[in-house]
């Protein structure tokens, strides 16, 4: 699977550049770029990774397809003899990730960013009681804050829900700490912890009004 998925994505990238830009991309270049999109400095590093092998992607509960953009940009600058006219790393990602997005086994597990994944996972835990009572979080006019802390093997994302935007006093509904553990390159994670904390009453945050452009009276 390790080499199979990289080959499928490399072939997809080559087809993408050929079909959309009439650019022929060498197989070796495509594999190097795919390795970068998966979070590796080189294809050799991808192959040698036994700890968080991309082979584990089928076991990942959360797949993030945007976390390696800086590494890809670096590889695009360093690789020799790349064809001219290649589009940006963001556009090339469409060709790389297309097989993963289209694969039914990954349905419901793929997210474009850590932030969107964090909000969705936090939402599941923070509003179960509301939904049981027939209410939806959207009705509360919530303000959502996300803080992402990246570590060597884990990502801690703290999602805070404040409500409502038109309240006269600052009120906090909940804060949910979502911990993901990296298991497949830099894109596949297991969902290790989702811990909610519920609040009652007002809170103090001197920077809140500035961050959100609102004024509480």
N, CA and C of each residue as an Amber inpcrd file, in Angstrom:
protein
   651
   0.8300000  -1.2120000   0.0000000   0.0000000   0.0000000   0.0000000
   0.8630000   1.2590000   0.0000000   2.0190000   1.2010000   0.7420000
   2.8620000   2.3840000   0.8600000   3.2900000   2.9040000  -0.5000000
   3.8570000   2.0100000  -1.3140000   4.2970000   2.4390000  -2.6360000
   3.1120000   2.5300000  -3.5970000   2.0700000   1.7390000  -3.3460000
   0.9050000   1.7730000  -4.2220000   0.2170000   3.1270000  -4.1710000
  -0.0120000   3.6460000  -2.9580000  -0.7170000   4.9200000  -2.8460000
   0.1280000   6.0650000  -3.3890000   1.4320000   6.0150000  -3.1840000
   2.2690000   7.0740000  -3.7410000   2.2880000   6.9930000  -5.2640000
   2.2870000   5.7770000  -5.8010000   2.2650000   5.6330000  -7.2620000
   0.9470000   6.1250000  -7.8430000  -0.1580000   5.7720000  -7.1940000
  -1.4670000   6.2130000  -7.6830000  -1.5450000   7.7350000  -7.6780000
  -1.0560000   8.3580000  -6.6050000  -1.1060000   9.8130000  -6.5190000
  -0.1240000  10.4710000  -7.4860000   1.0360000   9.8460000  -7.6820000
   2.0130000  10.3780000  -8.6410000   1.4630000  10.2850000 -10.0620000
   0.8430000   9.1690000 -10.3890000   0.2340000   9.0200000 -11.7170000
  -0.8830000  10.0380000 -11.9150000  -1.6480000  10.2760000 -10.8580000
  -2.7300000  11.2590000 -10.9290000  -2.1700000  12.6580000 -11.1520000
  -1.0690000  12.9850000 -10.4700000  -0.4410000  14.2930000 -10.6490000
   0.0640000  14.4650000 -12.0730000   0.6890000  13.4380000 -12.6260000
   1.2010000  13.5180000 -14.0030000   0.0560000  13.6950000 -15.0010000
  -1.0270000  12.9760000 -14.7850000  -2.1930000  13.1200000 -15.6710000
  -2.7810000  14.5180000 -15.5390000  -2.8020000  15.0450000 -14.3210000
  -3.3520000  16.3740000 -14.0650000  -2.5670000  17.4490000 -14.8050000
  -1.2420000  17.4070000 -14.7100000  -0.4340000  18.4300000 -15.3800000
  -0.5100000  18.2880000 -16.9090000  -0.5900000  17.0470000 -17.3830000
  -0.6660000  16.8250000 -18.8280000  -2.0130000  17.2700000 -19.3840000
  -3.0800000  16.8780000 -18.7240000  -4.4200000  17.1510000 -19.2360000
  -4.8200000  18.6200000 -19.1020000  -4.3450000  19.2800000 -18.0550000
  -4.7700000  20.6530000 -17.7920000  -3.7890000  21.7060000 -18.2830000
  -2.4990000  21.3530000 -18.3810000  -1.4930000  22.3540000 -18.7340000
  -0.5720000  21.9240000 -19.8720000  -0.8100000  20.7250000 -20.4090000
   0.0440000  20.1800000 -21.4720000   1.5150000  20.1580000 -21.0350000
   1.7120000  19.8270000 -19.7630000   3.0580000  19.7320000 -19.2010000
   3.3380000  18.2780000 -18.8480000   4.4380000  17.7570000 -19.3940000
   4.8340000  16.3850000 -19.1030000   5.7590000  16.3730000 -17.8910000
   5.3040000  15.7510000 -16.8240000   6.0610000  15.6840000 -15.5770000
   6.6900000  14.3050000 -15.4500000   7.9910000  14.2560000 -15.2310000
   8.6850000  12.9820000 -15.0710000   8.1330000  12.2210000 -13.8700000
   8.1800000  10.8970000 -13.9640000   7.7090000  10.0660000 -12.8660000
   8.5020000  10.3380000 -11.5980000   9.8210000  10.5140000 -11.7190000
  10.6560000  10.7550000 -10.5360000  10.2820000  12.0730000  -9.8710000
   9.9950000  13.0950000 -10.6770000   9.5820000  14.3780000 -10.1100000
   8.2230000  14.2520000  -9.4160000   7.3190000  13.5350000 -10.0460000
   5.9870000  13.3620000  -9.4740000   6.0590000  12.6440000  -8.1330000
   6.8900000  11.6110000  -8.0390000   7.0240000  10.8770000  -6.7790000
   7.6490000  11.7460000  -5.6920000   8.6050000  12.5730000  -6.0500000
   9.2160000  13.4660000  -5.0660000   8.1960000  14.4830000  -4.5450000
   7.3810000  14.9990000  -5.4370000   6.3720000  15.9750000  -5.0170000
   5.2790000  15.3260000  -4.1670000   4.8800000  14.1260000  -4.5310000
   3.8770000  13.4150000  -3.7330000   4.4140000  13.1620000  -2.3270000
   5.6820000  12.7810000  -2.2220000   6.2890000  12.5820000  -0.9070000
   6.2100000  13.8670000  -0.0880000   6.4590000  14.9960000  -0.7280000
   6.3730000  16.2860000  -0.0290000   4.9510000  16.5690000   0.4220000
   3.9730000  16.2820000  -0.4290000   2.5750000  16.4930000  -0.0460000
   2.1770000  15.5960000   1.1290000   2.8440000  14.4590000   1.2680000
   2.5720000  13.5710000   2.3940000   3.3830000  13.9400000   3.6340000
   4.2440000  14.9720000   3.5100000   4.9680000  15.4650000   4.6720000
   6.4080000  15.0350000   4.7910000   7.0040000  14.5680000   3.6900000
   8.3810000  14.0790000   3.7280000   9.3090000  14.9880000   2.9350000
  10.5670000  15.0410000   3.3730000  11.5570000  15.8630000   2.6880000
  11.9870000  15.2510000   1.3630000  11.7580000  13.9480000   1.1940000
  12.1320000  13.2680000  -0.0500000  11.3780000  11.9460000  -0.1490000
  11.4010000  11.3590000  -1.3380000  10.7720000  10.0420000  -1.5110000
  11.5100000   8.9950000  -0.6970000  12.8440000   9.1310000  -0.6120000
  13.6300000   8.1800000   0.1850000  13.1820000   8.2060000   1.6490000
  12.9250000   9.4000000   2.1760000  12.4720000   9.5210000   3.5610000
  11.1070000   8.8620000   3.7470000  10.2410000   8.9880000   2.7660000
   8.9320000   8.3440000   2.8200000   9.0870000   6.8280000   2.9010000
   9.9440000   6.2760000   2.0500000  10.1260000   4.8270000   2.0010000
  10.7150000   4.2910000   3.3060000  11.6040000   5.0700000   3.9330000
  12.2930000   4.6170000   5.1450000  11.4840000   4.8250000   6.4200000
  10.3390000   5.4980000   6.3270000   9.5470000   5.7910000   7.5240000
   8.7910000   4.5470000   7.9840000   9.2590000   3.9420000   9.0640000
   8.5910000   2.7670000   9.6330000   7.7100000   3.1210000  10.8290000
   7.8600000   4.3360000  11.3410000   7.1290000   4.7420000  12.5410000
   5.7400000   5.2730000  12.2080000   5.6800000   6.1610000  11.2030000
   4.3870000   6.7290000  10.8020000   4.2520000   6.5920000   9.2830000
   4.3540000   5.3740000   8.8300000   4.3360000   5.0950000   7.3930000
   3.0310000   5.5410000   6.7490000   3.1340000   6.0330000   5.5250000
   1.9350000   6.4170000   4.7840000   1.0610000   5.1880000   4.5260000
   1.6450000   3.9990000   4.7130000   0.9020000   2.7480000   4.5950000
  -0.2340000   2.6730000   5.6130000  -0.1320000   3.4630000   6.6930000
  -1.1570000   3.4550000   7.7480000  -2.3610000   4.3310000   7.4120000
  -2.3720000   4.9220000   6.2320000  -3.4340000   5.8780000   5.9140000
  -4.8210000   5.2520000   5.9890000  -4.9350000   3.9730000   5.6620000
  -6.2410000   3.3120000   5.7120000  -6.7650000   3.2170000   7.1430000
  -5.8830000   3.3270000   8.1320000  -6.2850000   3.2480000   9.5320000
  -6.5950000   4.6300000  10.1270000  -6.2770000   5.6840000   9.3950000
  -6.4540000   7.0350000   9.9200000  -7.9330000   7.3860000  10.0610000
  -8.2730000   8.0120000  11.1760000  -9.6410000   8.4780000  11.3910000
  -9.8480000   9.8810000  10.8320000  -8.7560000  10.6400000  10.7200000
  -8.8060000  11.9970000  10.1940000  -7.6620000  12.1620000   9.1970000
  -7.9720000  12.6660000   8.0030000  -6.9690000  12.8930000   6.9620000
  -7.0150000  14.3650000   6.5840000  -5.8770000  15.0380000   6.7380000
  -5.7800000  16.4700000   6.4760000  -4.9670000  16.6870000   5.2040000
  -5.5270000  17.4160000   4.2430000  -4.8890000  17.5570000   2.9380000
  -4.2790000  18.9330000   2.6870000  -3.8690000  19.6340000   3.7450000
  -3.3030000  20.9550000   3.4940000  -2.1060000  21.2850000   4.3750000
  -1.6440000  20.3360000   5.1690000  -0.6520000  20.6500000   6.1950000
   0.7890000  20.7160000   5.6860000   1.0570000  20.3120000   4.4470000
   2.4370000  20.2260000   3.9690000   2.7910000  21.2380000   2.8900000
   1.9680000  22.2650000   2.7110000   2.2030000  23.2370000   1.6380000
   3.5930000  23.8730000   1.6720000   4.1050000  24.3170000   2.8270000
   5.4490000  24.9120000   2.8380000   6.5290000  23.9450000   2.3620000
   6.4100000  22.6690000   2.7410000   7.3850000  21.6660000   2.3200000
   7.3220000  21.4450000   0.8110000   6.1150000  21.4410000   0.2600000
   5.9560000  21.2720000  -1.1890000   6.5760000  22.4510000  -1.9350000
   6.3290000  23.6550000  -1.4510000   6.9130000  24.8430000  -2.0920000
   8.4370000  24.7670000  -2.0870000   8.9920000  24.2570000  -1.0020000
  10.4410000  24.1110000  -0.9120000  10.9530000  23.0970000  -1.9340000
  10.2450000  21.9870000  -2.0790000  10.6570000  20.9600000  -3.0430000
  10.5410000  21.4730000  -4.4770000   9.5270000  22.2570000  -4.7460000
   9.3770000  22.8280000  -6.0830000  10.5580000  23.7310000  -6.4400000
  11.1420000  24.3690000  -5.4350000  12.2970000  25.2300000  -5.6790000
  13.5950000  24.4330000  -5.8130000  13.6700000  23.2930000  -5.1370000
  14.9250000  22.5480000  -5.0580000  15.0940000  21.4930000  -6.1470000
  13.9920000  20.9050000  -6.6100000  14.1000000  19.8380000  -7.6080000
  14.6660000  20.3750000  -8.9190000  15.6040000  19.6590000  -9.4700000
  16.2610000  20.0980000 -10.6960000  15.4910000  19.6330000 -11.9300000
  15.5470000  20.4650000 -12.9540000  14.9820000  20.1340000 -14.2740000
  13.4630000  19.9460000 -14.2610000  12.7800000  20.6010000 -13.3400000
  11.3210000  20.5910000 -13.4110000  10.8780000  21.3500000 -14.6600000
   9.8260000  20.9190000 -15.3050000   9.3430000  21.6520000 -16.4790000
   8.8400000  23.0400000 -16.0850000   8.9970000  23.9870000 -16.9710000
   8.5260000  25.3390000 -16.7010000   7.0030000  25.4040000 -16.8410000
   6.4230000  26.3910000 -16.1930000   4.9870000  26.6050000 -16.3260000
   4.1280000  25.8400000 -15.3530000   4.7520000  25.1390000 -14.4110000
   3.9430000  24.4130000 -13.4260000   3.1380000  25.3990000 -12.5830000
   1.8900000  25.0760000 -12.2900000   1.0830000  25.9690000 -11.4370000
   1.5350000  25.8860000  -9.9850000   0.8720000  26.6140000  -9.1130000
   1.2400000  26.6650000  -7.7030000   1.0080000  25.3260000  -7.0100000
   1.6110000  25.1920000  -5.8330000   1.4460000  23.9580000  -5.0530000
  -0.0120000  23.7200000  -4.6910000  -0.7520000  24.7840000  -4.4660000
  -2.1710000  24.6400000  -4.1240000  -2.9420000  24.0120000  -5.2800000
  -2.6450000  24.4440000  -6.4960000  -3.3350000  23.8860000  -7.6630000
  -2.8750000  22.4560000  -7.9210000  -1.5790000  22.2040000  -7.8200000
  -1.0570000  20.8520000  -8.0440000  -1.6400000  19.8490000  -7.0550000
  -1.9980000  20.3240000  -5.8710000  -2.5480000  19.4240000  -4.8540000
  -3.8230000  18.7330000  -5.3410000  -4.5560000  19.3800000  -6.2440000
  -5.7680000  18.7600000  -6.7830000  -5.4410000  17.4440000  -7.4580000
  -4.3510000  17.4340000  -8.2110000  -3.9470000  16.2100000  -8.8900000
  -3.4250000  15.1610000  -7.9400000  -2.6870000  15.5770000  -6.9250000
  -2.1110000  14.6380000  -5.9660000  -3.1860000  13.9640000  -5.1250000
  -4.0960000  14.7520000  -4.5970000  -5.0580000  14.2280000  -3.6350000
  -6.3180000  13.6400000  -4.2630000  -6.4900000  13.8070000  -5.5600000
  -7.7170000  13.3370000  -6.2120000  -8.0240000  11.8600000  -5.9250000
  -7.0310000  10.9480000  -5.9880000  -7.3580000   9.5440000  -5.7110000
  -7.8110000   9.2970000  -4.2800000  -7.2660000  10.0490000  -3.3290000
  -7.6530000   9.8820000  -1.9340000  -9.0840000  10.3700000  -1.7230000
  -9.3990000  11.5320000  -2.2930000 -10.7430000  12.0950000  -2.1570000
 -11.7840000  11.1870000  -2.8110000 -11.4100000  10.5670000  -3.9120000
 -12.3610000   9.7330000  -4.6570000 -12.5170000   8.3340000  -4.0660000
 -11.5920000   7.9170000  -3.2070000 -11.6100000   6.5590000  -2.6610000
 -12.6920000   6.4410000  -1.5880000 -13.6450000   5.5320000  -1.7900000
 -14.7760000   5.3920000  -0.8800000 -14.3590000   4.9960000   0.5300000
 -13.2210000   4.3050000   0.6660000 -12.8090000   3.8780000   2.0030000
 -12.4260000   5.0610000   2.8980000 -12.1510000   6.2180000   2.2840000
 -11.7960000   7.4040000   3.0580000 -12.9650000   8.3680000   3.2330000
 -14.1360000   7.9650000   2.7980000 -15.2970000   8.8580000   2.8560000
 -15.5780000   9.2680000   4.3040000 -15.7830000  10.5770000   4.5170000
 -16.0930000  11.0900000   5.8400000 -14.8820000  11.3130000   6.7240000
 -13.6870000  11.0040000   6.2020000 -12.4760000  11.1560000   7.0200000
 -11.5390000  12.2340000   6.4790000 -11.8400000  12.7900000   5.3260000
 -10.9420000  13.7350000   4.6690000 -11.3860000  15.1660000   4.9430000
 -10.4170000  16.0160000   5.3460000 -10.6940000  17.4200000   5.6410000
  -9.6580000  18.3030000   4.9600000 -10.0610000  19.4960000   4.5220000
  -9.1110000  20.3900000   3.8520000  -8.1570000  21.0900000   4.7970000
  -8.4720000  21.1350000   6.0980000  -7.5940000  21.8300000   7.0430000
  -7.8190000  21.3000000   8.4470000  -6.8210000  21.4990000   9.3110000
  -6.9630000  21.1160000  10.7120000  -8.0970000  21.8800000  11.3770000
  -8.2430000  23.1470000  11.0100000  -9.2790000  23.9640000  11.6420000
 -10.6690000  23.3930000  11.3790000 -10.9410000  23.0520000  10.1370000
 -12.2730000  22.5320000   9.8100000 -12.5190000  21.1920000  10.4850000
 -11.4770000  20.3540000  10.5470000 -11.6170000  19.0730000  11.2360000
 -11.8830000  19.2900000  12.7200000 -11.1530000  20.2350000  13.3230000
 -11.3130000  20.5130000  14.7490000 -12.7250000  20.9710000  15.0730000
 -13.2570000  21.8940000  14.2820000 -14.6030000  22.4240000  14.5330000
 -15.6460000  21.3110000  14.4090000 -15.4930000  20.4620000  13.4070000
 -16.4560000  19.3800000  13.2070000 -16.4140000  18.3730000  14.3550000
 -15.1970000  18.0040000  14.7860000 -15.0560000  17.0380000  15.8730000
 -15.5340000  17.6260000  17.1940000 -15.2290000  18.9000000  17.4230000
 -15.6760000  19.5600000  18.6540000 -17.1850000  19.7090000  18.6750000
 -17.7490000  20.0230000  17.5300000 -19.1970000  20.2000000  17.4170000
 -19.9380000  18.9320000  17.8530000 -19.3780000  17.7730000  17.5090000
 -20.0290000  16.5090000  17.8640000 -20.1880000  16.3560000  19.3730000
 -19.1770000  16.8180000  20.1290000 -19.2110000  16.6510000  21.5800000
 -19.8770000  17.8060000  22.3120000 -19.8040000  18.9870000  21.7500000
 -20.2800000  20.1700000  22.4710000 -21.7930000  20.3510000  22.4220000
 -22.4410000  19.8080000  21.4000000 -23.8440000  20.1390000  21.1970000
 -24.7700000  18.9320000  21.1400000 -24.3320000  17.7950000  21.6870000
 -25.1960000  16.6130000  21.7010000 -26.4990000  16.8790000  22.4370000
 -26.4040000  17.5290000  23.5930000 -27.6120000  17.7790000  24.3980000
 -28.5870000  18.7110000  23.6770000 -28.0200000  19.7430000  23.0070000
 -28.8860000  20.6600000  22.2740000 -29.6580000  19.9310000  21.1830000
 -28.9630000  19.0710000  20.4680000 -29.6090000  18.3560000  19.3650000
 -30.6540000  17.3710000  19.8920000 -30.3990000  16.8050000  21.0660000
 -31.3920000  15.9020000  21.6590000 -32.6690000  16.6580000  22.0120000
 -32.5410000  17.9600000  22.2620000 -33.7090000  18.7840000  22.5700000
 -34.3080000  19.4290000  21.3200000 -33.7850000  19.0600000  20.1500000
 -34.3400000  19.5660000  18.9060000 -33.7910000  20.8940000  18.4630000
 -32.6890000  21.3440000  19.0750000 -32.0800000  22.6180000  18.6980000
 -30.8100000  22.3760000  17.8890000 -30.4350000  23.3790000  17.1020000
 -29.2030000  23.3220000  16.3430000 -28.2780000  24.4480000  16.8080000
 -26.9500000  24.2150000  16.8520000 -26.0040000  25.2440000  17.2990000
 -26.0970000  26.5410000  16.5110000 -26.4660000  26.4440000  15.2360000
 -26.5610000  27.6320000  14.3910000 -27.5710000  28.6400000  14.9460000
 -28.5510000  28.1520000  15.6810000 -29.5740000  29.0260000  16.2420000
 -29.0220000  29.9250000  17.3400000 -27.8320000  29.5930000  17.8780000
 -27.2700000  30.3510000  18.9900000 -26.3860000  31.5080000  18.5410000
 -26.1530000  31.6440000  17.2390000 -25.3220000  32.7340000  16.7260000
 -23.9450000  32.7120000  17.3940000 -23.2900000  31.5680000  17.3500000
 -22.0380000  31.3500000  18.0740000 -20.8370000  32.0170000  17.4150000
 -19.8870000  32.3990000  18.2330000 -18.5810000  32.8430000  17.7690000
 -17.6020000  31.7230000  18.0940000 -16.8640000  31.2710000  17.0990000
 -15.9870000  30.1160000  17.2770000 -14.5290000  30.5130000  17.1390000
 -13.7150000  30.0790000  18.1040000 -12.2790000  30.3210000  18.0770000
 -11.5460000  28.9800000  18.0380000 -10.4810000  28.8960000  17.2550000
  -9.6930000  27.6670000  17.1660000  -8.2180000  27.9970000  17.3610000
  -7.5840000  27.3040000  18.2850000  -6.1490000  27.4380000  18.5150000
  -5.5050000  26.0860000  18.2350000  -4.5070000  26.0670000  17.3470000
  -3.8500000  24.8220000  16.9530000  -2.4150000  24.8170000  17.4610000
  -2.0440000  23.7720000  18.1960000  -0.6820000  23.5880000  18.6790000
  -0.1330000  22.2960000  18.0720000   0.9380000  22.4240000  17.2870000
   1.5170000  21.2720000  16.6080000   2.7600000  20.7850000  17.3330000
   2.7730000  19.4890000  17.6660000   3.9100000  18.8620000  18.3150000
   4.4910000  17.7980000  17.3950000   5.5190000  17.1110000  17.8510000
   6.2040000  16.1430000  16.9830000   5.2660000  15.0490000  16.4940000
   4.4870000  14.4850000  17.3850000   3.6170000  13.3730000  16.9940000
   2.1280000  13.6800000  17.1480000   1.8040000  14.7700000  17.8620000
   0.4070000  15.0950000  18.1120000   0.0680000  16.5120000  17.6650000
  -1.2230000  16.7340000  17.5000000  -1.7450000  18.0780000  17.2770000
  -2.8540000  18.3080000  18.2870000  -2.7340000  19.3830000  19.0630000
  -3.7740000  19.7470000  20.0200000  -4.5180000  20.9530000  19.4790000
  -5.8270000  20.7940000  19.3140000  -6.6560000  21.8680000  18.7910000
  -7.7340000  22.1960000  19.8290000  -7.7530000  23.4370000  20.2670000
  -8.7340000  23.8660000  21.2570000  -9.7870000  24.7310000  20.5680000
 -11.0130000  24.2650000  20.5980000 -12.1230000  24.9630000  19.9480000
 -13.0250000  25.5460000  21.0340000 -13.1950000  26.8520000  21.0050000
 -14.0090000  27.5370000  22.0050000 -15.2480000  28.1370000  21.3390000
 -16.3970000  27.8550000  21.9280000 -17.6590000  28.3710000  21.4170000
 -18.1890000  29.4390000  22.3750000 -18.2550000  30.6840000  21.9030000
 -18.8120000  31.7920000  22.6670000 -20.1410000  32.2130000  22.0450000
 -21.1100000  32.6280000  22.8610000 -22.4240000  32.9450000  22.3000000
 -23.1390000  33.9710000  23.1370000 -24.1790000  34.6020000  22.5610000
 -24.2630000  34.8020000  21.1060000 -23.5050000  36.0580000  20.7200000
 -23.3290000  36.3030000  19.4650000 -22.5780000  37.4720000  19.0100000
 -23.2640000  38.7730000  19.4320000 -24.5660000  38.7640000  19.5840000
 -25.3070000  39.9770000  19.9200000 -25.6070000  40.1010000  21.4150000
 -24.9670000  39.2480000  22.2320000 -25.2190000  39.3060000  23.6760000
 -24.6750000  40.5960000  24.2750000 -25.3020000  41.0440000  25.3370000
 -24.8470000  42.2620000  26.0060000 -23.6650000  41.9860000  26.9310000
 -23.5150000  40.7450000  27.3370000 -22.3940000  40.3380000  28.1780000
 -21.7010000  39.1350000  27.5310000 -20.3680000  39.0340000  27.6930000
 -19.6530000  37.8930000  27.1030000 -20.0120000  36.5840000  27.7950000
 -20.5260000  35.6320000  27.0460000 -20.9150000  34.3280000  27.5600000
 -20.1650000  33.2350000  26.8130000 -19.7990000  32.1960000  27.5200000
 -19.0640000  31.0830000  26.8910000 -19.8750000  29.8100000  27.0410000
 -20.0860000  29.1270000  25.9340000 -20.8240000  27.8650000  25.9790000
 -19.9130000  26.7150000  26.3670000 -18.7980000  26.5350000  25.6280000
 -17.9290000  25.3960000  25.8950000 -16.5820000  25.5590000  25.2060000
 -15.6570000  24.7270000  25.6580000 -14.3420000  24.6480000  25.0340000
 -14.0180000  23.1690000  24.8790000 -13.6000000  22.7710000  23.6960000
 -13.3440000  21.3570000  23.4310000 -11.8950000  21.1790000  22.9930000
 -11.1710000  20.3360000  23.7060000  -9.7780000  20.0310000  23.3620000
  -9.7530000  18.7660000  22.5180000  -9.2790000  18.9000000  21.2940000
  -9.2120000  17.7770000  20.3630000  -7.7470000  17.4190000  20.1390000
  -7.3580000  16.2050000  20.4800000  -5.9850000  15.7490000  20.2730000
  -5.9560000  14.6950000  19.1760000  -5.1680000  14.9480000  18.1620000
  -4.9700000  13.9970000  17.0790000  -3.5220000  13.5100000  17.1110000
  -3.3230000  12.2200000  16.9050000  -1.9850000  11.6420000  16.8730000
  -1.6410000  11.2460000  15.4480000  -0.5160000  11.7090000  14.9810000
  -0.0880000  11.4590000  13.6130000   0.3190000   9.9980000  13.4490000
  -0.2760000   9.2990000  12.4740000   0.0610000   7.8900000  12.2590000
   0.4510000   7.5860000  10.8150000   0.1960000   8.5070000   9.8820000
   0.5000000   8.2540000   8.4660000   1.0730000   9.5180000   7.8420000
   2.4070000   9.5600000   7.7570000   3.0460000  10.7440000   7.2170000
   2.6370000  11.9710000   7.9970000   2.3480000  13.0360000   7.2450000
   1.8990000  14.2740000   7.8780000   0.4340000  14.5500000   7.5640000
  -0.2850000  13.5180000   7.0960000  -1.6780000  13.7480000   6.7030000
  -2.6780000  12.8400000   7.4080000  -2.2320000  11.7210000   7.9600000
  -3.1620000  10.7740000   8.5720000  -3.0570000  10.7660000  10.0840000
  -4.2030000  10.8850000  10.7730000  -4.2190000  10.9940000  12.2320000
  -5.2430000  10.0370000  12.8420000  -4.9380000   9.6010000  14.0610000
  -5.9460000   8.9100000  14.8540000  -6.5450000   9.9110000  15.8340000
  -7.8060000   9.7300000  16.1410000  -8.5150000  10.6560000  17.0440000
  -8.3600000  10.1190000  18.4550000  -7.3980000  10.6590000  19.2020000
  -7.0780000  10.0820000  20.5030000  -7.9030000  10.6540000  21.6500000
  -8.1910000  11.9560000  21.6290000  -8.9600000  12.5590000  22.7110000
  -9.8450000  13.6830000  22.1730000 -11.0770000  13.7300000  22.6520000
 -11.9700000  14.8650000  22.4000000 -12.6380000  15.1740000  23.7330000
 -12.1100000  16.1940000  24.4330000 -12.5400000  16.4720000  25.8050000
 -13.2440000  17.8280000  25.8910000 -14.5530000  17.8360000  26.1650000
 -15.2800000  19.1090000  26.2810000 -15.2800000  19.6500000  27.7090000
 -15.2930000  20.9580000  27.8290000 -15.4940000  21.6430000  29.1060000
 -16.6350000  22.6320000  28.9110000 -17.6330000  22.5660000  29.7750000
 -18.8020000  23.4290000  29.6410000 -18.7500000  24.5510000  30.6720000
 -19.1850000  25.7390000  30.2530000 -19.1060000  26.9260000  31.1020000
 -20.4940000  27.4770000  31.3960000 -20.5660000  28.1720000  32.5110000
 -21.8130000  28.8300000  32.8780000 -21.4750000  30.2330000  33.3780000
 -22.0800000  31.2350000  32.7920000 -21.8400000  32.5950000  33.2310000
 -20.9140000  33.3650000  32.3180000 -20.4850000  34.5360000  32.7960000
 -19.6720000  35.4460000  31.9970000 -18.2030000  35.0520000  32.0590000
 -17.4050000  35.5790000  31.1390000 -15.9720000  35.3660000  31.1740000
 -15.2870000  36.6820000  30.8400000 -13.9910000  36.7530000  31.1220000
 -13.2210000  37.9580000  30.8670000 -12.1160000  37.6610000  29.8540000
 -12.0970000  38.4060000  28.7800000 -11.0400000  38.2950000  27.7730000
 -10.8420000  39.6920000  27.1970000  -9.7900000  40.4070000  27.6100000
  -9.6090000  41.7990000  27.1710000  -9.4080000  41.9510000  25.6700000
  -8.9870000  40.8770000  25.0090000  -8.7330000  40.9650000  23.5700000
  -9.9070000  40.4800000  22.7310000 -10.9630000  40.0000000  23.3760000
 -12.0460000  39.3780000  22.6290000 -12.7340000  40.3480000  21.6770000
 -13.0560000  41.5330000  22.1740000 -13.7570000  42.5090000  21.3380000
 -12.8990000  42.9120000  20.1460000 -11.5870000  43.0640000  20.3770000
 -10.6950000  43.4310000  19.2880000 -10.6110000  42.3400000  18.2440000
 -10.5170000  41.0910000  18.6890000 -10.3790000  39.9480000  17.7700000
 -11.6080000  39.7790000  16.9020000 -12.7780000  40.0460000  17.4750000
 -14.0160000  39.7660000  16.7540000 -14.7160000  41.0160000  16.2150000
 -14.1610000  42.1710000  16.5010000 -14.7450000  43.3910000  15.9680000
 -16.1240000  43.6900000  16.4770000 -16.4160000  43.3180000  17.7360000
 -17.7190000  43.5930000  18.3040000 -17.5350000  44.3330000  19.6250000
 -18.5770000  44.9280000  20.1150000 -18.5260000  45.6520000  21.3740000
 -19.6730000  45.2000000  22.2670000 -19.2980000  44.7110000  23.4540000
 -20.3220000  44.3440000  24.4250000 -20.5470000  45.5230000  25.3510000
 -21.7840000  45.8200000  25.6350000 -22.1090000  46.9150000  26.5490000
 -22.3910000  46.3610000  27.9310000
